[in-house]
């Protein structure tokens, strides 16, 4: 008995299934160019991010409070020195809680925030044939497409610290979600527009620029015995002032938009910009760049910790691939 030939629809389904299986298999296949699979590259980025998150959380919390306390109880701008003094007083009153505030959503965010961001970033990078290196095109695509995934976590993180001055404790995540649920979770997406700009700068300068600069510094100073950690620290120190100058105003917009009461009137981008303009008229550039010094300190710490953690994991994965024979380094490679 002669069986009928498979229909066009059946052949299409079979080909689609095989294509998905091939793509899944490729994700775990070690590249002969860099000695890593896409899965290992992604894991190294996530591991570096988790390492960075734990180390820089106290500075992140302190910086938010310095920017948040830019207004007094009457809603009028206060001198940056006064805001810094208030933030310092909050930290001194409960240093452990203040330092740990927002850490849980940030750690959870390593998955919820970083998986979409790094996934899209590295996915576009591999799709464009860049083998894990980051281009401006991949950075732009990732900054726009990942923002809806990242923003809710950042909103929850900032809301946890928003009432430290009045309550002395961080706001429970459950309360934030309950208040947001009453408005169909729309408040969790406040600040998405400035976040896109922030993410783009972060991807271009932090993820793409720092490794290239680190490689250049390491090559230039190799005869002085400069290692990976020191060259990474120097590269972070060089990139960070530029990065902070670009992102600090955007970070300020996020703080203004994301620390207002969830059940109150939301603050839009234009309203937040007007608030910064008013601040600048009264206090000049000090008003616009509140937390700039802290931002630079945080940036150097964050970039160095992230890339050092990423490099440790990358080297460990590559050495593992060499030992099991799945990757053979080119002759003469270091």
N, C-alpha and C positions, 0 to 999 in steps of 0.2 A: 504494500500500500504506500502510495506516494503522499507524503505530508505536505500541506500547503506551505508556501514560503512565508516567513514572518512579515507581518504588515509593517508599513513605514512607521506607524506609531510605536509598535513594539520595538523595532530597531532603534528608534530615537530614545526610548526609555532605557534600553540596555546600554547604549552609548553614553547616556547621561550618567547612569550609575557607575559605569567604568571610569568616567572622567572624574567623578567625585572621589572614588576610591583611589585613583591615581594622585589626585591633589592631596588627599589625606596622607598617602604614603610619602609623597614628596616633602611634606611638612616635617617628617622625621628623618629625611635623608641628609646625610652629611655632605655639605658642598665641598668640592675639591678646591675651591678658591680660597675659602677662609677657615676650613676645617670644622665648621659648625653646621648643625641643622637649624632650620627656622625655629623649631621648638626650643632648642638650646639657646639661641639668640634671645628669644622672647623671655625665657626663664631668667637669663642673666640680667635683662633689663628690669624685670619685676623684682629680682633679688636685690639689685642695686637700689631700686626705689624704696623697698622696705627698710633697708639699712639707713638710707638718707632720712626717711620719715621719722624714725625713732630718734636719731641724733639731733635733727633740727627743730623738733616740735617746741621746745621751750622758747627759742628765738621767734618761731612763727607765731606763737601765742602772744608773746610780749609785743611784737610788731603790730598785730591786729589791734590790741588795746590802745597803743599809742595813736593809731590812726582813727580808732573808733571814738576816743575821748576828745576829738577835735572840737566838739560842741559841748556847751554846758547844759544844765537842766532846762534852761529857757530856749535852747536851740541856737544860741549865738556862738560863733567861733571863739575859741580860746587860744592863747599863745601856745605854740608847740611845746615850750618848756613846762607849762602847766599840765598839758596832756601827758607828757612823759612822766611827770611827778605822780600823777594819778595812777598811771599804769604801774609804776614802780611800787606805789603803796598797796595796790591790789596784790601784786606778786609777793610782797613782804608779809602781807596778812595771811596768805595761804600759799606758800611757795610750791608745795608738792602738787596740790590740786591745779594750780595755775599752769605749772609746767606740763602736766599730763593732760590738760584740757584739750579736747578735740582729737586726742591721739587715736581713740578707738575708731571713729569714723574715717580718720586718715589711713589707718592700717587696713580697714575694710576697703577703703578707697583704692588701695594698691591693686585690688582686684577689679572693683567696679569702675575706677577711673583709669587705671593704667592699662588694663587689658584692652579696652576699646582704643585708647590713645596709642599705645605701643603697637597694638595689633594692626590698626589702620596705618600707622606710620611705617612699620616694617613691611606690612603687606604691600603698600604702595611702592616701597623701596625695592622689594623683590620683584614686583610686577614690572617696574621700570628698569629692571636689570642691574640694580645697584648693589646687590648682594650684601645687604645689611648696612651700607653707608646711607647717610641721610641727605637728600637734596632739598632745595627750596620748594619744589613741586610737591614732594611727599609731605614736607612739613606743613605747607598750606592746606593740603587736603585733610591731614590728620587734625589740624587745629579747628577746622570747621565741622567736620563730621563727628568728632569725639565730644564736642562741647555739651550736647544734650545728656550724655552719660556722666560727664564729670561734674556739671554744675550742681545737681542735687546734693552730692557729697560735700562740696565746698560750702553750700548753704547751711547744711546741718552742722558742719564743723564750726562755722562762724556763729551760728545761733547758740551753740553750746557755751561759747565764751561771752556772749553779748550782755549777760546780766550779772557778771561777776561782781561789779561794783556795788550792786544793790543786794544781792543774795549771798555772795561769798562762795558760791558753788556753781558748777556747770549745769546747764539745763539738760534734763534727761532726753535722750534721743526719742523715746516713746512719746513724750509730750510734744516734741517738734513735729513728729509724724501725724499725731492726732489733730493738731491745729491745722496742719497742711491739708489733711484729708477733708476737712470741712469745706475747703475751696478746691477740691479735686486735684490736690497736690500742685496746683499752679505756682504757689509761692516758692517751691523748690527750684524754680527755673529763673528766679530773679538774678540778674547779673550775668546772663548768658552772653550778651553782646561784648562787654569788656573782656570776658573770659576768652572769647575767640582770639582777640588780639593778644592777650596774655599768653595763650597756648602757642600762638604762632611765633612770638618772640622767644618763648622757652624752647620750642623745637629748633628754630634757626640758630640761636646763639648757644643754648645749653646742650642740645643733643647733637647738632651738626657742627657748630663752630668749635666747641671746647675740645673734642677729640682731635680735630685737625690741628688746632693750635698746640695741643699737648704733644702731638707727634713732631711738630716743627721744633718746639722747645727742647724736646728730648734729643733730637738729632743735633741741634746746634750746640747743646751743652753736654753731649755725651762724653767729651774728653775731660769733663770735670767730675765724672762719675755720678751724674744726676740720674736717679732711678725713676721708676714709674710714678711713685707716690708724690715725690717732690715736683716732677714735671707736671703732674696733674694739678697740684696745688697752685703752681705758678700760672698755669693755663686758666684755671678757675679765677684766680685773682685778676688776670688780664681781661677776661670776658665779662666778669660780674658787674663792674661799674657801668658798662654799656647796657647790659641786660637790665639792671635795676633802674637806670635812667629812663629806659623805654617802658618798663612794666610798672614802676612805682605809681604813676598816676592811674594806670588801669587797675592796679591792686586797690588803690584808694576808692575808685568807683565801685568796685566789688564790695568793699567793706560798707560803704554808705548804703548800697542797695540791699545787702544781705543781712544787715544787723538791725533793720527796722522791725517792728513787731509784725509777726506773721498775720495776726488777726486785725492789724491796723492797715492804714493806707500804704500801699507799696510806693516805692520811689523809683521813677523811671530813669533812663540814661540821661535825658536832657536835664531833669531836675537835679540829678547827682552832679552833672557838669556845672550847673549854675552854682551849686553849693561850693564846689572847688574854686570857681571864679571868685565868689564872695570871699572865700578864705584867702585867696591870693591877693586880693585888693587890700586886705587888712594886714596880712603878714608876709606878703611877697612870695618869693620862691620857697621860703620855709613852710608856708601854708600848703603849697602844692606838693612839695616833696617831704611831707611828714613821714618819718620812719625810713628815710633814705639810707642813713648810716646803718641802721639795723638790717635794712634790705641787702646792703653790700655784704655785711658780716654773714647773714643767712645764706646769701647766694654763694659765697666762697665755700662755706661749710657744706651746703646742700650739693653743689656741683661736684666738689671733691669727694664727698661720701658716696654719692650716686655712682660716679664713674669708677671710683676705686672698688666699690662692691661689684659693679658690672665687670670690671677687668678681672678681679679675682675669680668670679664664676666662669667667665669666658675662658680664661687660662685653664681652669680645672676641667671644663668640658672638652677643650681641645686636647689636653694631655690624655684625658680618658679615651678620646677617639683615636689618638695615636697609639695608645697602649693596646687597644683591641683591634687595631688594623683597619679601622674604617676611614682613617685619614693618614696620608703619607705626605709629610711636609716637603716642599720643593727643595732641591739640593741647594745648600748655602743659606737657607732661611734661618733667622735667629730664633 
